[in-house]
Amino acid sequence: MDIQKVILVLIIIVLLAGLALELKYIEDMLISANLSREEQCERSCSEKGEVAYVVKNSCYCKEPITFRKHWRCFWNVTIEEEEDGMFSSKFNSSSVRNIAVKSVVKYTAPNAPATKVFGIYNEVSNRIYYVSDPRRDEYIADPLETWDAMGGDCDDFSILLASLYEAIGMDASIVEAYNPEYGHVFVILHIEQDLDSFLKLYKTIVEKYTPYFSEKPVNLVIFGENHKECEMIEKNLETGKNIESFYLVIESTTEDYPGSQDAFEGYDNIKFVNVGE
């Protein structure tokens, strides 16, 4: 083969390669044209090994989340029935049932524990603002009152959250925490699913709907019969073993994500109160 034929073959190869690239570009454009903004973002970020976050129609790529487990194990402790009715008298899941359902059906797998946990919390944190009680009056609002007023303090937040979670079949308890100077009220939520399965879906939800990325905390509560059982559970968690069920800490007045805060920190007097059915 003479030099001219070689050059001709090379030119044809280059032209075909260019045509192939052009066709691939056209194909990508056609595919992208049929994708939603969210799908386009997910496609673009996945090519970089990152996850997508779309806010106000803008696409951001970020590192995947890795949850860092933080836990507290309580032994010889029970979730008590309330004696004075301070919280249970205000608890009302039926009044907020429709709000709870509407909060989760906008997500994929609305009946999954991870979706319920995030959907309810996200709705409340985006709507309700922290507003203190009167100085000399500890006022506790019922859940619908807090929802309509769009504000309340930690106990109002907690009653609202507990009522919403219980309205869609979850088991929520109130935690009263005190130190010599002040007190706080928040929620723990019983997740009746193994930890690994819960975190697998929860990770994708937090990645998709929040700006958080990389390593983030998730705060858990476990109850043991005695100190020895707590040590065994903690050892399993430290070595990466799965656990069958657990409680997630739901801090009442933060705008992060459920489980992000260790709400027990700084308190030495803790009481667990059952307010649901």
RAKAMO-V99711 format. One line per field, one symbol per residue. psi: psi as a letter, one per 30 degrees, with the letter a starting at -180 (. if undefined). A space follows every 10 residues. Layout:
psi: ???
This chain:
psi: kleeeeeeee eeeeeeeeee eeeeeeeeee eefgkleeee eeeeeffggl lkjkkhgkkk klklkjkjkk lkkklhkljl kkefgeefff kjeefgeeee effffflkif fkeeeeeeee eeeeffekkk klllegjjkj lleeeeeefg llaeeeeeee eeeeeffhgl jkkkkkkllf elllkakkkj jhlleeeefe eeeeeeeegl gllbkklkkl kkkleleeee eeeeeeeegg lllellkkkj kfglgclkff kiffkgkfjk kkkkfa.
